[in-house]
Amino acid sequence: MLQSKLQRPFLDFVVIHVSARNNFIHLTFFQKNNMTTTRFQWLWRSSKEPLSPESINDEWKPYSDVETEIIETAFTAFQQNNEEQVVELDKCIIDLNRHLQTSKTDKQNQGPIKRVAVSLNDRRCLRKERFCKILKNPQFDKNRRPNSKIDVGQSM
């Protein structure tokens, strides 16, 4: 009975952060009913002329997770305090007031952006940029024999 009384209050909370400091483990709890089940993804239109009427059906591409976080933080501040209307990323400048992306190298290269709600369970576009193509190493190509100087089982 004592065990159930102790566990019950923690059923309504979720651990969202764990850190270790001074030989202690610190847990940050968040109440379940305050948690949101959606997040936001920022997208940009990928076409040669994104503002033309013909490009309406063109593909929208997601910003990286880091860029989305930067844009979302600025957008939230913009909504709450009406400040930070412009966000500068590596290759472009985002105007949150007009929902417009402008290239840093070519000011004429502009395109629309949009913000969409995505379920937290939908992780299709999260961290996509950390995965890359595997480069072929001709030394270990399956159609060739290993180099005679290096045994396959030997470490380099």
Biotite code that builds the C-alpha atoms (Angstrom):
import biotite.structure as struc

atoms = struc.array([
    struc.Atom([0.000, 0.000, 0.000], chain_id="A", res_id=1, res_name="MET", atom_name="CA", element="C"),
    struc.Atom([2.852, 2.373, 0.771], chain_id="A", res_id=2, res_name="LEU", atom_name="CA", element="C"),
    struc.Atom([4.396, 1.615, -2.604], chain_id="A", res_id=3, res_name="GLN", atom_name="CA", element="C"),
    struc.Atom([1.202, 2.503, -4.523], chain_id="A", res_id=4, res_name="SER", atom_name="CA", element="C"),
    struc.Atom([0.877, 5.788, -2.636], chain_id="A", res_id=5, res_name="LYS", atom_name="CA", element="C"),
    struc.Atom([4.427, 6.712, -3.564], chain_id="A", res_id=6, res_name="LEU", atom_name="CA", element="C"),
    struc.Atom([4.089, 5.792, -7.231], chain_id="A", res_id=7, res_name="GLN", atom_name="CA", element="C"),
    struc.Atom([0.733, 7.432, -7.920], chain_id="A", res_id=8, res_name="ARG", atom_name="CA", element="C"),
    struc.Atom([1.910, 11.081, -7.966], chain_id="A", res_id=9, res_name="PRO", atom_name="CA", element="C"),
    struc.Atom([4.636, 10.216, -10.460], chain_id="A", res_id=10, res_name="PHE", atom_name="CA", element="C"),
    struc.Atom([2.220, 8.681, -12.984], chain_id="A", res_id=11, res_name="LEU", atom_name="CA", element="C"),
    struc.Atom([1.165, 12.162, -14.054], chain_id="A", res_id=12, res_name="ASP", atom_name="CA", element="C"),
    struc.Atom([4.730, 13.281, -14.767], chain_id="A", res_id=13, res_name="PHE", atom_name="CA", element="C"),
    struc.Atom([7.296, 12.523, -17.441], chain_id="A", res_id=14, res_name="VAL", atom_name="CA", element="C"),
    struc.Atom([11.076, 12.902, -17.171], chain_id="A", res_id=15, res_name="VAL", atom_name="CA", element="C"),
    struc.Atom([12.167, 15.322, -19.886], chain_id="A", res_id=16, res_name="ILE", atom_name="CA", element="C"),
    struc.Atom([15.779, 15.968, -18.862], chain_id="A", res_id=17, res_name="HIS", atom_name="CA", element="C"),
    struc.Atom([18.426, 14.030, -16.939], chain_id="A", res_id=18, res_name="VAL", atom_name="CA", element="C"),
    struc.Atom([21.753, 15.544, -15.925], chain_id="A", res_id=19, res_name="SER", atom_name="CA", element="C"),
    struc.Atom([24.562, 14.612, -13.562], chain_id="A", res_id=20, res_name="ALA", atom_name="CA", element="C"),
    struc.Atom([26.235, 17.253, -11.401], chain_id="A", res_id=21, res_name="ARG", atom_name="CA", element="C"),
    struc.Atom([28.375, 16.927, -8.281], chain_id="A", res_id=22, res_name="ASN", atom_name="CA", element="C"),
    struc.Atom([27.802, 13.157, -8.066], chain_id="A", res_id=23, res_name="ASN", atom_name="CA", element="C"),
    struc.Atom([24.010, 13.658, -8.080], chain_id="A", res_id=24, res_name="PHE", atom_name="CA", element="C"),
    struc.Atom([21.547, 12.818, -10.806], chain_id="A", res_id=25, res_name="ILE", atom_name="CA", element="C"),
    struc.Atom([19.066, 15.617, -11.463], chain_id="A", res_id=26, res_name="HIS", atom_name="CA", element="C"),
    struc.Atom([15.738, 14.782, -13.080], chain_id="A", res_id=27, res_name="LEU", atom_name="CA", element="C"),
    struc.Atom([13.504, 17.409, -14.623], chain_id="A", res_id=28, res_name="THR", atom_name="CA", element="C"),
    struc.Atom([9.843, 16.440, -14.571], chain_id="A", res_id=29, res_name="PHE", atom_name="CA", element="C"),
    struc.Atom([7.039, 17.768, -16.723], chain_id="A", res_id=30, res_name="PHE", atom_name="CA", element="C"),
    struc.Atom([3.361, 17.263, -16.036], chain_id="A", res_id=31, res_name="GLN", atom_name="CA", element="C"),
    struc.Atom([1.717, 15.083, -18.707], chain_id="A", res_id=32, res_name="LYS", atom_name="CA", element="C"),
    struc.Atom([-1.375, 17.240, -19.115], chain_id="A", res_id=33, res_name="ASN", atom_name="CA", element="C"),
    struc.Atom([0.837, 20.257, -19.918], chain_id="A", res_id=34, res_name="ASN", atom_name="CA", element="C"),
    struc.Atom([2.755, 18.424, -22.632], chain_id="A", res_id=35, res_name="MET", atom_name="CA", element="C"),
    struc.Atom([1.970, 19.213, -26.206], chain_id="A", res_id=36, res_name="THR", atom_name="CA", element="C"),
    struc.Atom([1.514, 16.388, -28.688], chain_id="A", res_id=37, res_name="THR", atom_name="CA", element="C"),
    struc.Atom([2.523, 18.480, -31.682], chain_id="A", res_id=38, res_name="THR", atom_name="CA", element="C"),
    struc.Atom([5.595, 20.306, -32.833], chain_id="A", res_id=39, res_name="ARG", atom_name="CA", element="C"),
    struc.Atom([6.120, 22.668, -35.737], chain_id="A", res_id=40, res_name="PHE", atom_name="CA", element="C"),
    struc.Atom([8.162, 22.174, -38.880], chain_id="A", res_id=41, res_name="GLN", atom_name="CA", element="C"),
    struc.Atom([9.207, 25.043, -41.141], chain_id="A", res_id=42, res_name="TRP", atom_name="CA", element="C"),
    struc.Atom([9.218, 24.397, -44.901], chain_id="A", res_id=43, res_name="LEU", atom_name="CA", element="C"),
    struc.Atom([10.472, 26.270, -47.970], chain_id="A", res_id=44, res_name="TRP", atom_name="CA", element="C"),
    struc.Atom([9.314, 25.927, -51.560], chain_id="A", res_id=45, res_name="ARG", atom_name="CA", element="C"),
    struc.Atom([11.887, 24.364, -53.842], chain_id="A", res_id=46, res_name="SER", atom_name="CA", element="C"),
    struc.Atom([11.567, 25.613, -57.389], chain_id="A", res_id=47, res_name="SER", atom_name="CA", element="C"),
    struc.Atom([13.433, 27.900, -59.758], chain_id="A", res_id=48, res_name="LYS", atom_name="CA", element="C"),
    struc.Atom([10.717, 30.548, -59.472], chain_id="A", res_id=49, res_name="GLU", atom_name="CA", element="C"),
    struc.Atom([8.926, 29.839, -56.165], chain_id="A", res_id=50, res_name="PRO", atom_name="CA", element="C"),
    struc.Atom([6.772, 32.977, -56.304], chain_id="A", res_id=51, res_name="LEU", atom_name="CA", element="C"),
    struc.Atom([5.292, 32.280, -59.743], chain_id="A", res_id=52, res_name="SER", atom_name="CA", element="C"),
    struc.Atom([1.695, 30.965, -59.981], chain_id="A", res_id=53, res_name="PRO", atom_name="CA", element="C"),
    struc.Atom([2.920, 27.859, -61.838], chain_id="A", res_id=54, res_name="GLU", atom_name="CA", element="C"),
    struc.Atom([4.961, 26.762, -58.818], chain_id="A", res_id=55, res_name="SER", atom_name="CA", element="C"),
    struc.Atom([1.912, 26.193, -56.590], chain_id="A", res_id=56, res_name="ILE", atom_name="CA", element="C"),
    struc.Atom([2.251, 22.414, -56.955], chain_id="A", res_id=57, res_name="ASN", atom_name="CA", element="C"),
    struc.Atom([6.026, 22.390, -56.391], chain_id="A", res_id=58, res_name="ASP", atom_name="CA", element="C"),
    struc.Atom([7.537, 20.466, -53.525], chain_id="A", res_id=59, res_name="GLU", atom_name="CA", element="C"),
    struc.Atom([7.963, 21.985, -50.060], chain_id="A", res_id=60, res_name="TRP", atom_name="CA", element="C"),
    struc.Atom([11.229, 20.980, -48.382], chain_id="A", res_id=61, res_name="LYS", atom_name="CA", element="C"),
    struc.Atom([11.837, 21.040, -44.623], chain_id="A", res_id=62, res_name="PRO", atom_name="CA", element="C"),
    struc.Atom([14.520, 23.117, -42.979], chain_id="A", res_id=63, res_name="TYR", atom_name="CA", element="C"),
    struc.Atom([17.015, 21.165, -40.872], chain_id="A", res_id=64, res_name="SER", atom_name="CA", element="C"),
    struc.Atom([16.050, 20.523, -37.263], chain_id="A", res_id=65, res_name="ASP", atom_name="CA", element="C"),
    struc.Atom([18.544, 23.147, -36.053], chain_id="A", res_id=66, res_name="VAL", atom_name="CA", element="C"),
    struc.Atom([17.248, 25.759, -38.505], chain_id="A", res_id=67, res_name="GLU", atom_name="CA", element="C"),
    struc.Atom([13.656, 24.907, -37.565], chain_id="A", res_id=68, res_name="THR", atom_name="CA", element="C"),
    struc.Atom([14.492, 25.407, -33.894], chain_id="A", res_id=69, res_name="GLU", atom_name="CA", element="C"),
    struc.Atom([16.061, 28.812, -34.630], chain_id="A", res_id=70, res_name="ILE", atom_name="CA", element="C"),
    struc.Atom([13.108, 29.924, -36.760], chain_id="A", res_id=71, res_name="ILE", atom_name="CA", element="C"),
    struc.Atom([10.528, 28.619, -34.265], chain_id="A", res_id=72, res_name="GLU", atom_name="CA", element="C"),
    struc.Atom([12.222, 30.379, -31.338], chain_id="A", res_id=73, res_name="THR", atom_name="CA", element="C"),
    struc.Atom([12.263, 33.661, -33.246], chain_id="A", res_id=74, res_name="ALA", atom_name="CA", element="C"),
    struc.Atom([8.665, 33.149, -34.405], chain_id="A", res_id=75, res_name="PHE", atom_name="CA", element="C"),
    struc.Atom([7.484, 32.555, -30.823], chain_id="A", res_id=76, res_name="THR", atom_name="CA", element="C"),
    struc.Atom([9.297, 35.704, -29.650], chain_id="A", res_id=77, res_name="ALA", atom_name="CA", element="C"),
    struc.Atom([7.817, 37.600, -32.601], chain_id="A", res_id=78, res_name="PHE", atom_name="CA", element="C"),
    struc.Atom([4.281, 36.503, -31.659], chain_id="A", res_id=79, res_name="GLN", atom_name="CA", element="C"),
    struc.Atom([4.666, 37.261, -27.953], chain_id="A", res_id=80, res_name="GLN", atom_name="CA", element="C"),
    struc.Atom([6.611, 40.520, -28.061], chain_id="A", res_id=81, res_name="ASN", atom_name="CA", element="C"),
    struc.Atom([6.306, 41.579, -31.679], chain_id="A", res_id=82, res_name="ASN", atom_name="CA", element="C"),
    struc.Atom([10.103, 41.531, -32.014], chain_id="A", res_id=83, res_name="GLU", atom_name="CA", element="C"),
    struc.Atom([12.714, 39.641, -34.106], chain_id="A", res_id=84, res_name="GLU", atom_name="CA", element="C"),
    struc.Atom([10.910, 39.806, -37.396], chain_id="A", res_id=85, res_name="GLN", atom_name="CA", element="C"),
    struc.Atom([14.018, 38.708, -39.338], chain_id="A", res_id=86, res_name="VAL", atom_name="CA", element="C"),
    struc.Atom([16.028, 35.517, -38.774], chain_id="A", res_id=87, res_name="VAL", atom_name="CA", element="C"),
    struc.Atom([19.470, 35.020, -40.295], chain_id="A", res_id=88, res_name="GLU", atom_name="CA", element="C"),
    struc.Atom([20.503, 31.470, -41.194], chain_id="A", res_id=89, res_name="LEU", atom_name="CA", element="C"),
    struc.Atom([23.680, 30.249, -42.913], chain_id="A", res_id=90, res_name="ASP", atom_name="CA", element="C"),
    struc.Atom([22.488, 30.663, -46.507], chain_id="A", res_id=91, res_name="LYS", atom_name="CA", element="C"),
    struc.Atom([19.363, 32.806, -46.239], chain_id="A", res_id=92, res_name="CYS", atom_name="CA", element="C"),
    struc.Atom([17.451, 35.453, -44.337], chain_id="A", res_id=93, res_name="ILE", atom_name="CA", element="C"),
    struc.Atom([13.908, 34.686, -43.165], chain_id="A", res_id=94, res_name="ILE", atom_name="CA", element="C"),
    struc.Atom([11.313, 37.462, -42.948], chain_id="A", res_id=95, res_name="ASP", atom_name="CA", element="C"),
    struc.Atom([8.721, 36.157, -40.481], chain_id="A", res_id=96, res_name="LEU", atom_name="CA", element="C"),
    struc.Atom([6.385, 39.067, -41.110], chain_id="A", res_id=97, res_name="ASN", atom_name="CA", element="C"),
    struc.Atom([6.031, 38.268, -44.825], chain_id="A", res_id=98, res_name="ARG", atom_name="CA", element="C"),
    struc.Atom([6.837, 34.507, -44.578], chain_id="A", res_id=99, res_name="HIS", atom_name="CA", element="C"),
    struc.Atom([9.585, 34.962, -47.130], chain_id="A", res_id=100, res_name="LEU", atom_name="CA", element="C"),
    struc.Atom([13.085, 33.502, -47.518], chain_id="A", res_id=101, res_name="GLN", atom_name="CA", element="C"),
    struc.Atom([15.796, 35.531, -49.278], chain_id="A", res_id=102, res_name="THR", atom_name="CA", element="C"),
    struc.Atom([19.168, 34.151, -50.360], chain_id="A", res_id=103, res_name="SER", atom_name="CA", element="C"),
    struc.Atom([22.199, 35.912, -48.896], chain_id="A", res_id=104, res_name="LYS", atom_name="CA", element="C"),
    struc.Atom([24.130, 35.649, -52.152], chain_id="A", res_id=105, res_name="THR", atom_name="CA", element="C"),
    struc.Atom([21.317, 36.676, -54.526], chain_id="A", res_id=106, res_name="ASP", atom_name="CA", element="C"),
    struc.Atom([18.725, 39.108, -53.142], chain_id="A", res_id=107, res_name="LYS", atom_name="CA", element="C"),
    struc.Atom([16.452, 38.389, -56.136], chain_id="A", res_id=108, res_name="GLN", atom_name="CA", element="C"),
    struc.Atom([16.272, 34.708, -55.153], chain_id="A", res_id=109, res_name="ASN", atom_name="CA", element="C"),
    struc.Atom([13.258, 34.719, -52.830], chain_id="A", res_id=110, res_name="GLN", atom_name="CA", element="C"),
    struc.Atom([10.684, 32.119, -51.928], chain_id="A", res_id=111, res_name="GLY", atom_name="CA", element="C"),
    struc.Atom([7.780, 31.474, -49.589], chain_id="A", res_id=112, res_name="PRO", atom_name="CA", element="C"),
    struc.Atom([8.062, 29.602, -46.321], chain_id="A", res_id=113, res_name="ILE", atom_name="CA", element="C"),
    struc.Atom([5.388, 28.023, -44.185], chain_id="A", res_id=114, res_name="LYS", atom_name="CA", element="C"),
    struc.Atom([4.914, 26.583, -40.720], chain_id="A", res_id=115, res_name="ARG", atom_name="CA", element="C"),
    struc.Atom([3.061, 23.291, -40.334], chain_id="A", res_id=116, res_name="VAL", atom_name="CA", element="C"),
    struc.Atom([2.017, 21.350, -37.243], chain_id="A", res_id=117, res_name="ALA", atom_name="CA", element="C"),
    struc.Atom([3.441, 17.836, -37.057], chain_id="A", res_id=118, res_name="VAL", atom_name="CA", element="C"),
    struc.Atom([2.621, 15.114, -34.543], chain_id="A", res_id=119, res_name="SER", atom_name="CA", element="C"),
    struc.Atom([5.405, 14.247, -32.112], chain_id="A", res_id=120, res_name="LEU", atom_name="CA", element="C"),
    struc.Atom([5.008, 10.632, -33.245], chain_id="A", res_id=121, res_name="ASN", atom_name="CA", element="C"),
    struc.Atom([5.796, 11.598, -36.838], chain_id="A", res_id=122, res_name="ASP", atom_name="CA", element="C"),
    struc.Atom([9.590, 11.630, -37.011], chain_id="A", res_id=123, res_name="ARG", atom_name="CA", element="C"),
    struc.Atom([10.020, 11.349, -40.783], chain_id="A", res_id=124, res_name="ARG", atom_name="CA", element="C"),
    struc.Atom([11.855, 14.635, -41.226], chain_id="A", res_id=125, res_name="CYS", atom_name="CA", element="C"),
    struc.Atom([13.640, 14.903, -37.886], chain_id="A", res_id=126, res_name="LEU", atom_name="CA", element="C"),
    struc.Atom([17.436, 14.828, -38.031], chain_id="A", res_id=127, res_name="ARG", atom_name="CA", element="C"),
    struc.Atom([17.480, 13.889, -41.708], chain_id="A", res_id=128, res_name="LYS", atom_name="CA", element="C"),
    struc.Atom([20.718, 15.803, -42.277], chain_id="A", res_id=129, res_name="GLU", atom_name="CA", element="C"),
    struc.Atom([22.726, 13.591, -39.945], chain_id="A", res_id=130, res_name="ARG", atom_name="CA", element="C"),
    struc.Atom([22.332, 10.628, -42.286], chain_id="A", res_id=131, res_name="PHE", atom_name="CA", element="C"),
    struc.Atom([24.525, 10.675, -45.357], chain_id="A", res_id=132, res_name="CYS", atom_name="CA", element="C"),
    struc.Atom([25.393, 8.440, -48.273], chain_id="A", res_id=133, res_name="LYS", atom_name="CA", element="C"),
    struc.Atom([27.987, 5.793, -47.597], chain_id="A", res_id=134, res_name="ILE", atom_name="CA", element="C"),
    struc.Atom([31.053, 6.395, -49.714], chain_id="A", res_id=135, res_name="LEU", atom_name="CA", element="C"),
    struc.Atom([32.462, 3.385, -51.500], chain_id="A", res_id=136, res_name="LYS", atom_name="CA", element="C"),
    struc.Atom([35.974, 2.355, -50.602], chain_id="A", res_id=137, res_name="ASN", atom_name="CA", element="C"),
    struc.Atom([37.544, 0.595, -53.602], chain_id="A", res_id=138, res_name="PRO", atom_name="CA", element="C"),
    struc.Atom([39.909, -1.247, -51.276], chain_id="A", res_id=139, res_name="GLN", atom_name="CA", element="C"),
    struc.Atom([36.961, -3.177, -49.806], chain_id="A", res_id=140, res_name="PHE", atom_name="CA", element="C"),
    struc.Atom([34.787, -3.414, -52.903], chain_id="A", res_id=141, res_name="ASP", atom_name="CA", element="C"),
    struc.Atom([33.029, -6.785, -52.842], chain_id="A", res_id=142, res_name="LYS", atom_name="CA", element="C"),
    struc.Atom([33.997, -7.478, -56.472], chain_id="A", res_id=143, res_name="ASN", atom_name="CA", element="C"),
    struc.Atom([37.712, -7.112, -55.721], chain_id="A", res_id=144, res_name="ARG", atom_name="CA", element="C"),
    struc.Atom([40.027, -9.010, -53.494], chain_id="A", res_id=145, res_name="ARG", atom_name="CA", element="C"),
    struc.Atom([41.446, -7.155, -50.486], chain_id="A", res_id=146, res_name="PRO", atom_name="CA", element="C"),
    struc.Atom([44.748, -5.421, -51.030], chain_id="A", res_id=147, res_name="ASN", atom_name="CA", element="C"),
    struc.Atom([47.595, -7.880, -50.445], chain_id="A", res_id=148, res_name="SER", atom_name="CA", element="C"),
    struc.Atom([49.357, -5.436, -48.103], chain_id="A", res_id=149, res_name="LYS", atom_name="CA", element="C"),
    struc.Atom([46.394, -5.192, -45.743], chain_id="A", res_id=150, res_name="ILE", atom_name="CA", element="C"),
    struc.Atom([44.696, -8.261, -44.327], chain_id="A", res_id=151, res_name="ASP", atom_name="CA", element="C"),
    struc.Atom([40.911, -7.870, -43.963], chain_id="A", res_id=152, res_name="VAL", atom_name="CA", element="C"),
    struc.Atom([41.053, -8.901, -40.306], chain_id="A", res_id=153, res_name="GLY", atom_name="CA", element="C"),
    struc.Atom([44.013, -6.660, -39.516], chain_id="A", res_id=154, res_name="GLN", atom_name="CA", element="C"),
    struc.Atom([43.398, -3.191, -38.110], chain_id="A", res_id=155, res_name="SER", atom_name="CA", element="C"),
    struc.Atom([45.055, -0.281, -39.840], chain_id="A", res_id=156, res_name="MET", atom_name="CA", element="C"),
])
